[in-house]
C-alpha cells in the first residue's frame, strides 16, 4: 500500500482480520466519494458503504449505508436508542473520528462512537468501506466490520 497506514488499517492488522485494500486516484472534483470509489474500482454499488456521522439526542453516532442510498435519520435514532437524529456538524465529525470528510472510516475512530450498519451489508460475503482516507477502500466480511465497530445491524438506508 502506498503512503502510510490509517487507524482503520492499523486496527485491521492488529486484530488479524482478513481484508483487502483497494487504492485509486481520488479526484478532488468528485461529487460523491462513495460513487467515485464504485466507478474507479469497478465495484457493485450495493456492496460499497459510506460512513456518515449524525447527532442522536445530542451525541454523535455513526451510520453506515450503501453509497447509492441515503441515511434514514429516524431509523438511525431508533437503532441507536434515541429519539431524534440530524447530520452532525462536519467539524465535529472530523474531530471525533480523526478522519477527513470523504475519508471517514467506520473503523478506528479517535472517540468510541456507537455504529449502526445497514442490514443490507449482511447479504454479501464482503463489503467495501473507507479505509480512512480518500482514495482508499477496504474490503472485508460484514461480520468482521460489525465485530470491530461494535455495531448493530438495522434497516437505516432510505
VENDA-V726016 format. One record per pair of residues at least 24 apart in sequence whose C-alpha atoms are under 10 Angstrom apart, sorted by the first residue. I is the first residue (numbers start at 1). GAP is how many residues later the second one is. D is the distance in Angstrom with one decimal. If there is no record, write none. Layout:
i->I gap->GAP d->D
i->I gap->GAP d->D
This chain:
i->1 gap->135 d->9.5
i->2 gap->134 d->10.0
i->5 gap->126 d->8.9
i->5 gap->127 d->8.6
i->5 gap->128 d->9.3
i->6 gap->92 d->9.8
i->6 gap->93 d->9.1
i->6 gap->99 d->9.5
i->6 gap->101 d->9.7
i->6 gap->102 d->8.2
i->6 gap->125 d->7.1
i->6 gap->126 d->5.7
i->6 gap->127 d->7.5
i->6 gap->130 d->9.9
i->7 gap->90 d->9.8
i->7 gap->91 d->8.6
i->7 gap->92 d->9.1
i->7 gap->98 d->9.0
i->7 gap->100 d->7.5
i->7 gap->101 d->4.9
i->7 gap->102 d->7.3
i->7 gap->103 d->8.5
i->7 gap->124 d->8.4
i->7 gap->125 d->7.1
i->7 gap->126 d->10.0
i->8 gap->91 d->9.9
i->8 gap->96 d->9.5
i->8 gap->97 d->6.8
i->8 gap->98 d->7.9
i->8 gap->99 d->4.9
i->8 gap->100 d->4.6
i->8 gap->101 d->7.8
i->8 gap->122 d->8.6
i->8 gap->123 d->5.7
i->8 gap->124 d->5.9
i->8 gap->125 d->9.4
i->8 gap->130 d->9.0
i->9 gap->96 d->9.8
i->9 gap->98 d->8.3
i->9 gap->99 d->8.1
i->9 gap->122 d->6.4
i->9 gap->123 d->7.7
i->9 gap->129 d->8.3
i->10 gap->97 d->9.6
i->10 gap->98 d->8.0
i->10 gap->121 d->9.9
i->11 gap->96 d->7.5
i->11 gap->97 d->6.3
i->11 gap->98 d->10.0
i->11 gap->137 d->8.4
i->12 gap->95 d->8.5
i->12 gap->96 d->8.9
i->12 gap->119 d->9.7
i->12 gap->126 d->9.7
i->12 gap->128 d->9.5
i->12 gap->132 d->9.3
i->12 gap->133 d->9.6
i->12 gap->136 d->8.4
i->15 gap->129 d->9.9
i->15 gap->133 d->8.5
i->17 gap->123 d->8.1
i->17 gap->124 d->9.0
i->17 gap->127 d->7.2
i->17 gap->128 d->9.4
i->17 gap->131 d->9.2
i->18 gap->121 d->8.8
i->18 gap->122 d->6.6
i->18 gap->123 d->7.9
i->18 gap->126 d->8.5
i->19 gap->107 d->9.0
i->19 gap->108 d->10.0
i->19 gap->109 d->9.7
i->19 gap->119 d->6.6
i->19 gap->120 d->5.5
i->19 gap->121 d->4.8
i->19 gap->122 d->7.8
i->19 gap->125 d->9.4
i->20 gap->106 d->10.0
i->20 gap->108 d->9.3
i->20 gap->111 d->10.0
i->20 gap->117 d->8.4
i->20 gap->118 d->5.7
i->20 gap->119 d->5.1
i->20 gap->120 d->6.8
i->21 gap->107 d->9.2
i->21 gap->108 d->9.9
i->21 gap->109 d->9.5
i->21 gap->110 d->7.6
i->21 gap->115 d->6.9
i->21 gap->116 d->5.8
i->21 gap->117 d->4.6
i->21 gap->118 d->6.3
i->21 gap->119 d->9.0
i->22 gap->106 d->9.0
i->22 gap->107 d->10.0
i->22 gap->108 d->9.6
i->22 gap->109 d->8.8
i->22 gap->113 d->8.2
i->22 gap->114 d->5.8
i->22 gap->115 d->5.1
i->22 gap->116 d->6.1
i->22 gap->117 d->7.5
i->23 gap->108 d->9.4
i->23 gap->110 d->9.8
i->23 gap->111 d->9.0
i->23 gap->112 d->5.6
i->23 gap->113 d->4.5
i->23 gap->114 d->6.3
i->23 gap->115 d->8.6
i->24 gap->110 d->8.7
i->24 gap->111 d->5.0
i->24 gap->112 d->6.4
i->24 gap->113 d->8.4
i->25 gap->109 d->8.6
i->25 gap->110 d->5.7
i->25 gap->111 d->8.7
i->26 gap->107 d->9.6
i->26 gap->108 d->6.2
i->26 gap->109 d->4.7
i->26 gap->110 d->8.5
i->27 gap->107 d->9.0
i->27 gap->108 d->8.4
i->28 gap->106 d->9.2
i->31 gap->71 d->10.0
i->32 gap->35 d->8.4
i->32 gap->36 d->9.8
i->32 gap->70 d->8.1
i->33 gap->34 d->8.6
i->33 gap->68 d->9.1
i->33 gap->69 d->5.6
i->33 gap->70 d->8.1
i->33 gap->97 d->9.3
i->33 gap->101 d->7.4
i->33 gap->102 d->8.3
i->34 gap->32 d->8.6
i->34 gap->33 d->5.3
i->34 gap->34 d->8.2
i->34 gap->68 d->7.9
i->34 gap->69 d->9.5
i->34 gap->94 d->9.7
i->34 gap->95 d->8.4
i->34 gap->96 d->8.4
i->34 gap->100 d->9.5
i->34 gap->101 d->9.7
i->34 gap->103 d->9.4
i->35 gap->31 d->9.9
i->35 gap->32 d->6.4
i->35 gap->33 d->7.5
i->36 gap->31 d->9.7
i->36 gap->98 d->9.9
i->36 gap->99 d->8.7
i->37 gap->30 d->9.4
i->37 gap->91 d->9.3
i->37 gap->92 d->9.3
i->37 gap->93 d->9.1
i->37 gap->97 d->9.1
i->37 gap->98 d->7.2
i->37 gap->99 d->8.3
i->37 gap->100 d->7.5
i->38 gap->29 d->8.6
i->38 gap->30 d->9.9
i->38 gap->90 d->9.5
i->38 gap->99 d->9.9
i->40 gap->95 d->9.1
i->41 gap->94 d->10.0
i->41 gap->96 d->9.3
i->43 gap->85 d->8.9
i->44 gap->83 d->9.6
i->44 gap->84 d->9.7
i->45 gap->24 d->9.7
i->45 gap->82 d->10.0
i->45 gap->83 d->9.5
i->46 gap->74 d->8.3
i->46 gap->75 d->8.4
i->46 gap->77 d->9.8
i->46 gap->78 d->9.2
i->46 gap->81 d->8.7
i->46 gap->82 d->9.5
i->47 gap->73 d->8.7
i->47 gap->74 d->7.0
i->47 gap->75 d->9.8
i->47 gap->76 d->9.0
i->47 gap->77 d->7.1
i->47 gap->78 d->9.4
i->47 gap->79 d->7.5
i->47 gap->80 d->4.9
i->47 gap->81 d->6.1
i->47 gap->82 d->8.7
i->47 gap->92 d->9.4
i->48 gap->73 d->8.9
i->48 gap->78 d->9.5
i->48 gap->79 d->6.0
i->48 gap->80 d->4.6
i->48 gap->81 d->5.9
i->48 gap->82 d->8.9
i->48 gap->89 d->8.9
i->48 gap->90 d->9.6
i->48 gap->91 d->8.9
i->49 gap->56 d->9.7
i->49 gap->57 d->9.6
i->49 gap->68 d->9.0
i->49 gap->69 d->8.9
i->49 gap->72 d->8.3
i->49 gap->78 d->7.3
i->49 gap->79 d->6.0
i->49 gap->80 d->5.0
i->49 gap->81 d->7.8
i->49 gap->88 d->9.7
i->50 gap->52 d->8.6
i->50 gap->53 d->9.2
i->50 gap->54 d->8.2
i->50 gap->55 d->8.1
i->50 gap->56 d->8.5
i->50 gap->67 d->9.8
i->50 gap->78 d->8.7
i->50 gap->79 d->6.2
i->50 gap->80 d->7.1
i->51 gap->50 d->9.4
i->51 gap->51 d->8.6
i->51 gap->52 d->8.6
i->51 gap->53 d->6.1
i->51 gap->54 d->6.2
i->51 gap->55 d->6.0
i->51 gap->56 d->9.6
i->51 gap->64 d->9.4
i->51 gap->65 d->9.7
i->51 gap->66 d->9.0
i->51 gap->78 d->7.5
i->51 gap->79 d->7.6
i->52 gap->35 d->7.9
i->52 gap->36 d->8.5
i->52 gap->38 d->9.9
i->52 gap->41 d->8.5
i->52 gap->49 d->9.1
i->52 gap->50 d->9.4
i->52 gap->52 d->7.8
i->52 gap->53 d->9.0
i->52 gap->54 d->8.6
i->52 gap->63 d->9.8
i->53 gap->33 d->9.0
i->53 gap->34 d->6.4
i->53 gap->35 d->5.7
i->53 gap->36 d->8.4
i->53 gap->37 d->8.2
i->53 gap->39 d->8.9
i->53 gap->40 d->5.9
i->53 gap->41 d->8.9
i->53 gap->43 d->9.3
i->53 gap->44 d->8.9
i->53 gap->48 d->9.8
i->53 gap->51 d->8.8
i->53 gap->53 d->9.5
i->53 gap->60 d->9.3
i->53 gap->61 d->10.0
i->53 gap->62 d->9.2
i->54 gap->31 d->6.5
i->54 gap->32 d->5.6
i->54 gap->33 d->4.2
i->54 gap->34 d->4.3
i->54 gap->35 d->8.0
i->54 gap->36 d->9.4
i->54 gap->38 d->9.7
i->54 gap->39 d->7.9
i->55 gap->27 d->9.8
i->55 gap->29 d->8.2
i->55 gap->30 d->5.4
i->55 gap->31 d->5.4
i->55 gap->32 d->5.9
i->55 gap->33 d->5.1
i->55 gap->34 d->8.4
i->55 gap->37 d->9.7
i->55 gap->38 d->9.3
i->56 gap->24 d->7.5
i->56 gap->25 d->8.6
i->56 gap->26 d->6.0
i->56 gap->27 d->7.2
i->56 gap->28 d->5.7
i->56 gap->29 d->4.3
i->56 gap->30 d->6.8
i->56 gap->31 d->8.7
i->56 gap->32 d->8.8
i->56 gap->58 d->10.0
i->57 gap->24 d->9.3
i->57 gap->25 d->6.0
i->57 gap->26 d->6.4
i->57 gap->27 d->5.5
i->57 gap->28 d->6.3
i->57 gap->29 d->8.7
i->58 gap->24 d->9.5
i->58 gap->26 d->8.6
i->58 gap->27 d->8.1
i->58 gap->28 d->9.1
i->58 gap->30 d->9.3
i->59 gap->26 d->9.1
i->59 gap->29 d->9.1
i->59 gap->54 d->8.8
i->59 gap->55 d->9.4
i->60 gap->25 d->9.2
i->60 gap->26 d->9.6
i->60 gap->27 d->9.2
i->60 gap->28 d->7.0
i->60 gap->29 d->9.7
i->60 gap->32 d->8.5
i->60 gap->33 d->7.8
i->60 gap->36 d->8.2
i->60 gap->37 d->10.0
i->60 gap->51 d->9.8
i->60 gap->52 d->9.6
i->60 gap->53 d->6.6
i->60 gap->54 d->7.7
i->60 gap->55 d->9.6
i->61 gap->24 d->9.0
i->61 gap->26 d->9.5
i->61 gap->27 d->8.7
i->61 gap->32 d->9.3
i->61 gap->35 d->9.9
i->61 gap->51 d->9.3
i->61 gap->52 d->5.6
i->61 gap->53 d->5.0
i->61 gap->54 d->6.0
i->61 gap->55 d->7.9
i->62 gap->25 d->9.8
i->62 gap->26 d->9.5
i->62 gap->31 d->9.3
i->62 gap->35 d->9.6
i->62 gap->43 d->9.8
i->62 gap->44 d->7.4
i->62 gap->51 d->6.8
i->62 gap->52 d->6.1
i->62 gap->53 d->4.6
i->62 gap->54 d->6.1
i->62 gap->55 d->8.3
i->62 gap->87 d->9.9
i->62 gap->89 d->9.2
i->63 gap->43 d->8.4
i->63 gap->51 d->8.7
i->63 gap->52 d->6.0
i->63 gap->53 d->5.0
i->63 gap->54 d->5.9
i->63 gap->55 d->7.6
i->63 gap->88 d->9.5
i->63 gap->89 d->10.0
i->63 gap->90 d->10.0
i->63 gap->91 d->9.8
i->63 gap->93 d->7.5
i->63 gap->94 d->8.9
i->64 gap->41 d->9.3
i->64 gap->42 d->7.2
i->64 gap->51 d->7.5
i->64 gap->52 d->6.2
i->64 gap->53 d->4.6
i->64 gap->54 d->6.0
i->64 gap->55 d->9.5
i->64 gap->57 d->9.2
i->64 gap->65 d->8.6
i->64 gap->87 d->9.6
i->64 gap->89 d->9.5
i->64 gap->92 d->8.2
i->64 gap->93 d->8.5
i->65 gap->51 d->8.8
i->65 gap->52 d->6.4
i->65 gap->53 d->5.3
i->65 gap->54 d->8.7
i->65 gap->55 d->8.3
i->65 gap->56 d->8.3
i->65 gap->64 d->9.6
i->65 gap->90 d->9.1
i->65 gap->91 d->7.1
i->65 gap->92 d->5.7
i->65 gap->93 d->8.9
i->66 gap->51 d->9.4
i->66 gap->52 d->7.6
i->66 gap->54 d->8.1
i->66 gap->55 d->8.1
i->66 gap->61 d->9.6
i->66 gap->62 d->9.4
i->66 gap->63 d->9.2
i->66 gap->90 d->9.8
i->66 gap->91 d->7.2
i->66 gap->92 d->9.6
i->67 gap->62 d->9.4
i->67 gap->90 d->9.6
i->68 gap->89 d->9.3
i->68 gap->90 d->9.5
i->69 gap->87 d->9.6
i->69 gap->88 d->6.0
i->69 gap->89 d->5.9
i->70 gap->86 d->8.5
i->70 gap->87 d->5.6
i->70 gap->88 d->5.1
i->71 gap->47 d->9.0
i->71 gap->84 d->9.6
i->71 gap->85 d->6.0
i->71 gap->86 d->5.0
i->71 gap->87 d->5.8
i->72 gap->46 d->9.9
i->72 gap->83 d->8.5
i->72 gap->84 d->5.2
i->72 gap->85 d->5.4
i->72 gap->86 d->5.2
i->73 gap->83 d->7.4
i->73 gap->84 d->8.8
i->73 gap->85 d->8.9
i->74 gap->82 d->8.2
i->75 gap->41 d->9.8
i->75 gap->43 d->10.0
i->75 gap->79 d->8.0
i->75 gap->80 d->6.9
i->75 gap->81 d->5.1
i->75 gap->82 d->8.1
i->75 gap->83 d->9.0
i->76 gap->39 d->9.4
i->76 gap->40 d->7.1
i->76 gap->41 d->9.2
i->76 gap->42 d->9.3
i->76 gap->78 d->8.0
i->76 gap->79 d->8.2
i->76 gap->80 d->5.6
i->76 gap->81 d->8.8
i->77 gap->39 d->9.7
i->77 gap->79 d->9.2
i->78 gap->76 d->9.3
i->78 gap->78 d->9.3
i->79 gap->35 d->9.9
i->79 gap->36 d->9.4
i->79 gap->37 d->7.0
i->79 gap->38 d->9.6
i->79 gap->73 d->7.6
i->79 gap->74 d->8.3
i->79 gap->75 d->6.5
i->79 gap->76 d->8.5
i->79 gap->77 d->8.0
i->80 gap->34 d->7.1
i->80 gap->35 d->7.9
i->80 gap->36 d->7.1
i->80 gap->71 d->9.7
i->80 gap->72 d->8.4
i->80 gap->74 d->9.5
i->97 gap->35 d->9.6
i->98 gap->34 d->8.9
i->99 gap->32 d->10.0
i->99 gap->33 d->6.3
i->99 gap->34 d->7.1
i->99 gap->35 d->9.6
i->100 gap->32 d->8.1
i->100 gap->33 d->7.1
i->100 gap->34 d->8.2
i->101 gap->31 d->9.7
i->101 gap->32 d->8.6
i->101 gap->33 d->8.4
i->102 gap->28 d->8.2
i->102 gap->30 d->8.7
i->102 gap->31 d->7.2
i->102 gap->32 d->5.8
i->102 gap->33 d->8.9
i->103 gap->26 d->9.3
i->103 gap->27 d->5.9
i->103 gap->28 d->7.3
i->103 gap->29 d->5.0
i->103 gap->30 d->4.0
i->103 gap->31 d->4.6
i->103 gap->32 d->7.8
i->103 gap->33 d->8.0
i->103 gap->34 d->9.0
i->104 gap->25 d->9.0
i->104 gap->26 d->6.3
i->104 gap->27 d->7.7
i->104 gap->28 d->5.4
i->104 gap->29 d->6.8
i->104 gap->30 d->8.3
i->105 gap->24 d->6.7
i->105 gap->25 d->4.7
i->105 gap->26 d->5.5
i->105 gap->27 d->4.8
i->105 gap->28 d->7.7
i->105 gap->29 d->9.8
i->105 gap->31 d->9.9
i->105 gap->32 d->8.9
i->105 gap->33 d->9.2
i->106 gap->24 d->7.4
i->106 gap->25 d->8.3
i->106 gap->26 d->8.3
i->106 gap->39 d->8.1
i->106 gap->40 d->9.6
i->106 gap->42 d->9.2
i->106 gap->43 d->6.9
i->106 gap->45 d->9.4
i->107 gap->24 d->7.7
i->107 gap->25 d->7.9
i->107 gap->38 d->7.8
i->107 gap->39 d->9.7
i->107 gap->41 d->7.1
i->107 gap->42 d->6.1
i->107 gap->43 d->9.9
i->108 gap->24 d->8.3
i->108 gap->40 d->8.8
i->108 gap->41 d->8.1
i->109 gap->40 d->9.1
i->112 gap->37 d->8.9
i->112 gap->38 d->9.6
i->113 gap->36 d->8.6
i->113 gap->37 d->9.2
i->113 gap->38 d->9.5
i->114 gap->35 d->8.0
i->114 gap->36 d->7.4
i->114 gap->37 d->6.8
i->114 gap->38 d->8.6
i->115 gap->31 d->8.5
i->115 gap->34 d->6.4
i->115 gap->35 d->6.8
i->115 gap->36 d->4.6
i->115 gap->37 d->6.7
i->115 gap->38 d->8.9
i->116 gap->30 d->8.6
i->116 gap->33 d->8.9
i->116 gap->34 d->8.7
i->116 gap->35 d->5.2
i->116 gap->36 d->5.0
i->116 gap->37 d->5.8
i->116 gap->38 d->6.7
i->116 gap->39 d->9.1
i->116 gap->40 d->7.8
i->117 gap->25 d->9.1
i->117 gap->28 d->8.8
i->117 gap->29 d->7.5
i->117 gap->32 d->9.4
i->117 gap->34 d->6.4
i->117 gap->35 d->6.2
i->117 gap->36 d->5.0
i->117 gap->37 d->6.4
i->117 gap->38 d->8.1
i->117 gap->39 d->7.4
i->117 gap->40 d->9.1
i->118 gap->33 d->9.9
i->118 gap->34 d->8.5
i->118 gap->35 d->5.7
i->118 gap->36 d->5.2
i->118 gap->37 d->5.2
i->118 gap->38 d->5.2
i->118 gap->39 d->6.1
i->118 gap->40 d->9.9
i->119 gap->33 d->8.6
i->119 gap->34 d->4.9
i->119 gap->35 d->4.9
i->119 gap->36 d->5.4
i->119 gap->37 d->7.6
i->119 gap->38 d->8.6
i->120 gap->33 d->8.6
i->120 gap->34 d->8.5
i->120 gap->35 d->7.5
i->120 gap->36 d->9.3
i->120 gap->37 d->8.6
i->121 gap->24 d->9.6
i->121 gap->25 d->9.7
i->121 gap->32 d->8.4
i->121 gap->33 d->9.8
i->122 gap->24 d->9.6
i->122 gap->31 d->8.4
